[in-house]
Amino acid sequence: MQHIPILRAGLTYRSLNTVTVSHIKTGDPLVEVSQANRGLIAKDLIDIPLHQQILKQYSTMELVSICKDAARHFTSSELPLDENTQSSTDYIKQVSGSTGMPEALCQQNMGKIQGVLENIDAVLDGLTRGLDLRILDDGWGDQNGRTLSYVCETNSLGAILPSNSPGVHSLWIPAFVLKVPLVLKPGREEPWTPYRIAQAFIEAGAPMEAFSFYPTDYSGANEILVRCGRSMLFGGGSTVAPWVNDPRVEIHGPGRSKIVIHKDTNSEIENYLDLIVESVSKNGGRSCINASGVYVTAYGRNIAEAITERISKIQPKPLDHPEAGIAAWANPKAAHGISSLIDRHLKQSGAIELTTGDRVIELDGCTFLRPTVIWCEDSEHPLANIEFPFPFVSVSEVPASAIVESIGETLVATVITDDSKLTQQLLDTPLIDRLNIGTIPTNQISWDSPHEGNLFEHLYRQRAFQKTSR
């Protein structure tokens, strides 16, 4: 059985305390993961300022070069995995085996991470709004006739990571080039990706001190959040709630992403079915940028039925099937629990499920939730603004004047309308984090545009700076 160790400033450490993660299909032990207790984490993080000083010895351009080289190692190289090695093929099968993500989707997510690594200069250009990165080397510099100075506000970035999708790990990668050491706590079922990314960086010549990797429990995660000057926290509503008002912690919670369509004819609305289905179901519906709600101003029931017809064609398949598009559940009880919750909400008037057949499917030793479409006659029904980690979407019909109030807090909103007044209202609301005007799927993101917060602004602040010429 494979073993994944702790990384203490890049050095492997095998703990006496381990957690065994089983294969989702067979139930056989797949990997043993060393666990770090909060005392070990607290002890190690005392030295994190020294690790940052090592990272600061490199120029940003040198770190960009290392990042680009790490892309090749991540996707192609045999990388260390404790006393063994891991190929890219091994990695895909192992991620699929522990998380239930189909191998085809794991391959796609690997490509997403590769793209961020290879295009890190474009990513940073978007995050910094075109800042000359050499300014970060000296702390100040001249650009476009202005003298600019930036100061890093932390000696580390903690990341409390999820298990839902490998691609999410691309979000913390820029911190390396920004000269901030990483303290990574992986999700229980997905330790593979952050560990492999760290090893790819080290293979590319990165200082190993920049990467600490602590599989741990709730108390260990809290230790990271308390001791790291800046952190990312991924999780559900109850997980992120205690940290929502802590400016040191960048929250990545439920997205509740939406599609808004304000068109006059039913035939026009049907032109956007492919966009809706992609937004709902891409990446197995597991991402916070997947649409969970569709808001239309007319023909709501008709569009809901049309979505149902399209999305019902997406059926569970074995995880190694090349066209598999729905993830299995690592914990079958959770799948049954979500299905029961949906059924309980459907007993309340104002919502009707349009998809038919069993929602929970057992196939090839795995448990799946089939795509689900809910038509909400009442836009305030509990199922009208809720998110689940599988292809689930509710459709509501509301007047254009009520759109902004109805959709509420939204990570990504794709808006299709010719109504300039509605467009302006959506531009004005602070409740939408990313706004797409036009036929852009909610799951489509660009390297040069920040996602759910700006990591550069989370780590650095601009300060007033003056310097005499003598």
N, C-alpha and C positions, 0 to 999 in steps of 0.2 A: 504494500500500500504506500502511496506517495505521502510525503510529509512536507508541509510548508512551515518554515521556521519564522520566528520574529526577526526583524531587521532592526538592530540597535545602531543607528548612525551607519547603516550599510553593512554591518557585520552580522552574520547569521547567529542565531541563538536558539537552541532547542530547550523548550520549557518542559518541566515535569507535568505541568497541567496542560492537557490537550483536549480538543474537541474533534470528534469524528463526524465528518459529513458524508452521508450515504449517497449512492447513485439514485437519482430520482426514479428510474425505471425498475431496477433490480432490487433496490434496497440494500445492496452490498456496500460495505465501507469503500469509499472512493478516495478520501484524503484525510489525513490526520493533521490538524492545524494547532501549532503551539499557541498558548494563550498567555498574554501579558497581564499581570495584576497591576492595580493602580499604583502600588509602591514602586514597582520597577519603572513604570512610566514616569512617575514624579522624579525619581532619581536620575533617569536619563535626561530629562528635559532641563535639568540644571545646567547641562553643558551645551544647550542648543545655541547660545550666543557665539560660542567658539566655532560651531559648525557653520554658522552664517558668515563668520569672518573668513573661513576657508572658501566659501562660495563667492564672496566678494572679491577674491583675488583674480577671478576671471572677468573678462570684459563681457558685456552683453552680446557682442558679436560672436565671441567664442562660445557662449552658451547657446546661441541660436544655431551655430554649426553643430554642436553636440546634439541638440534637439533633432535636427534634420537627420543626423546619422542614426539616432535612436529609432527613427521610423523604420529604417531598413532592418535593424536588429529585432524590433518588435514583431514584424511581419514575417521574417525569413530565418532568423538565427536559432540555433540550438542554444537556449539560455539556461543558466544554473537554476535548479530547483532542489534546494538542499544538497544532498549527496548525489543527485541524479541531474539529468538535463530534461528540458522540455522543448519540443519542436512546436512550430505554429499549428500543425495538425493536431498534436497532442492537446495544445491549449484549447482549440475549438471544441474538441470532444469533451474535455474536462469541464469547461464552462457549461456546455449543454447538459452534461451529466449531472451537475450539482444544482443548476438553476431551473432547468426545464426549457430554456430558450432553445429553439430549433437551431441546428448547426448552420443552416443557411443564414439565419439572422445573426448568429455569432460571427460569421464571416463578414457580414455587412458592417457590424459594429467594429470589427477589427479594422476595416477600411476607414471608418470614421475617425478612429484614433490615429491611424496612419496619416490621414489628411491633415489633422491638427498638428501633428509633429512635423510634417513636411512643410506646412504653410504657417509655421509659428510666427514668422515675420509679419504676415498679413493679419494674423490673429491679434498680435500685439499692436499693430497699426490701428486696428479698430478699437481695442481696449483703451489705448492711450490717446486716441484722436490725432494720430500722426506725429506723436512726440519723437524727436530724435533720441533713440535709446542710449546714445553715448552720454546724454545728460545724466542718466542714472549712474554711470561709472564715476563721474566726478562730483555728483550732487548738484551741479549747476551747469548752465551753458547758454549760449545764444542761439535762438532759432527764430527766423522770420522777423529779425529786428528787435526781438524781445529777449531779455535775460530771464531765464526760468530756473527754478530750483524745486526739487522734489525730495521728500524725506520718507524713508520707509518707517512705518509705524509698528512694525512687529519683527521679531526675530524668527518667526515660524508661522506656517499655515497648517492648522489642524484640519483634517477632513474626515468626518464621520460619514462613511460611504454606504450606499444601498446595495442590494443584490438584484435589482430588477432588470438592469440592462448594462452591458459592458461599456457602451458608448458614453455613459455619463462621466466616466473617468477622464475624458478629454477636458473637462472643465477645470481641473486643478493643475493640469500640465503647465500652463503659462507661468505659474509661480516660480518654477525652476529658473527660467530665463530672467525673471524679475528679482533673482538673488534671494529668494526666501526658502529656507529648508522646509521640507514636507514631513508631516507627522500623520500617517495614514492609518485609519482604523477601518478595515474592510467589512463588508456585510458578511453574515455568517455563511451564506451559500455561495458567495462570490469573492473568495480571496485571490483568485487566479490573476485577474486583470491588473490590479494595482501592483502586485508583486512582480508580474512580468514587465510592466512598464518601468518599474524601478531598475530591474536587472538590465533592460534594454539601454537605459540611460548610463548605467555603470559600465556596460560593455562598450558604449560609445565614447567613454572617457570622462564621464561626469564624476565629480568627487562623491564618493559613496556616502560621505557625511551628510549629504543633502537629503537622504532618504531614510526615514524611520517608518517601520511597518509594525503595527501593534494590533493583531487580532485580540479582542478583549471583550469584556462584558459591559453592562450598563455603567458600572462605577468607573471602569477604565475609560470609557467614552467621555464621561463627565470630567475626568481628570484632564483629558486632552483639551476639552472645551474651556476649562478653567485656566489652564496653564499656558496655552498658546495665545499669543497676543491677538491673532486673527484666526477664524475658523470658518469652515463650511459645514453645514449640518443638513443631511438629507433624511427625510422621514415623513411619516403621517402626521396628522394634525396634533395628536396627543404627544408625539415625540418632540415636535418642534415648539410646542406651546410655551414651555418654560423659558425659552431663549429668544422669543420673538422680539422683545424689547431690548435685547443686549446688542449694542452696535458693533461689538467685536465679532458677532456670529452672523454670517450670511446664510439666510434660511432658504432651503430648497424643499418646500413642502408640496402639498397637493397643488396641481396646476389649474384644474378646472378650465381648460382651454376651450374656446368657443368659435363657432362659425356664425356669422350674422349675414343674412341675405335679405335685401330689401329690393325686390323686383316686382313689376306690375303683372306679369303673366306667368302662368304655371309652366308654359313651355320654356321660358327663360330659366326658371329655377332648375329644371331638369338638366340643363347644360352643365350644372355644377356637381352632379352626382359623383363623378369620378374623384373630384377634389375632396368631397365629403368623406367618401369611403377610404381614401388614402389617409386623410387626417385622422380618422378614427382608428384605423386598423394597422397602419404601418408600425413595424417593430413589435408586432404582437399586441399593440395597444397598451404597452407597458410604460410608456414615457409620459412625463408630466406635460409634454407638448402635444400629445395626442388629444384630439377634440373629444370632449365628453358631452358637449351640448351644441345643438343647432337651433338658432333663433331666426324665425322667418316672420315676415309681416303679412303674408297671405298664403293660402293653399297649404297650410301646415300639415293636415292629415295626408294629403296627396304626396307631399315630399317625404313624409315619414314612411309611407308605404313603399315609395320608390327606393328609398335607402334600404329598407328591409329586403326588398327583392335582390338588390345588388350584394349586400353584405352577408346575406344568408348563404351565398355561394362559397364563402370562406369557411372551410371545414377543418377540424383538427386532423393532423397527419402525424405519422411517426417522426420523432425528432431528427432522424437522419434523412428524411425525405427532402429532395432538393427544392420542393415547392411549399414546404411547411411554413405557415405564417402565423400560427397561434402557439403560444408558450404553454407548457404544462405547469402544473402547480407543485412546487416542492413540498408543500403541506396540503394534502387533499382536504383536510378538515377546514382549512381557510377557504377553499373553493366552495365547499358545501355551505359554509357560514355566510359567505357573500350572496350566494344564490338564495338562501333562506331570508336574508335581509331584504333583497329585492322583492321576494314574494310577499313579505310582511308589508312593505310599503305599497305594493299593488292592491292590497286590501282596502287601502284608503282611496276614496273616490277622486277622480281627476286625472288618472293615468291608466294607460292600457298598453300591455306588451303586444307588439306586432309580430315579433319573431315567434315561431312555433317549434314544438318538439322539446326534447329534454335539454335543459341548459347545461347541466353537468354531464360530461361524457367521459367514459372510461375507454381508453384505446391504447393498445400496445403497452400495457402496464403503467400507463400514466393517466392523470386526471386533468381534464380540460374544462374551461368554460367557453361555450360557443358564443359568437357575437350576439349581442342583445340590443334591440331597438325599442324604445319606449316613446309612445305618443302622449304628451302631457297636455291635456285640455286645460288644465290649471297650471299656469307658469310658475306658481308658488308651491307646487307639489314637491315633496321631499326628493323625488327622483329627477326633478327638473334641473337641479344644480348640484350634482354629486359625481364623484369620480371613482372608478375602479380600475385596477391594473389588468384589464383585458378589454377587447373591443366592445365597449358599452357606450351608447349614445342616446340621449333624450332629445326630442324635438318639441319645441314650443312655438306657438304663434302669439305674437304680441304686437301692438301698434308701434310704429317707428318712434313715437314720442316716449315710449316706455322702455326702449331697448337698453339704454345705459343703466337704468335702475335695475332692470331684470337680470342682466348678466352678472352684475356684482364683480367681485375681485376675480381677475382673469390673468393667467400667465401669458397666453397668446390668444389674440383675437384676430381672425381673418374676416374682413368686412367687404362684402360685395354690394355696392350701392352706387347710384348716380345722385343721391340726395346729399347736397353739399352741407345742409344743416345737420343731418345725422353724422356725417363725416366729422364735422367740426366738434360736435358733442363728444364723439369718441376720442378725438385728439385732446380734448380738454380734460377728460376724466383721468385722475391719477390711479384708478383702479386697474388699468390695463398695463401690463409690464412690457409686452411686445405687441405692436399693432401692425398688421399687414393690411394694406388697402389694395384690393384686387384679388385675382385668382392665385393666391399663394397658399399652399397647404400649411396648416398649423405646425406640422412636423418639419417643415423646411427651414433650416437655419443657415446662416452664412458665417464663414470663418471670421469676417471682420466686423461682426456685430455682436455686442455683449448679450449674454443669455442669463436671464434671471439675476440681475445685479452685475456690476462691473468689477471684476477681480482686481484690476489695477487700482481703482479708486478705493477698494476695500483694503489694499495693502499700503498704498502711498497717499500722501497728501501734498498738494502744492503749497509752498510757503513763500511769504514775501522775502525778497532777496535783493540786496544792492551791493555793489562792489566798486570801489574807486579804481581808476585806471593806474594808480601808483601803489 
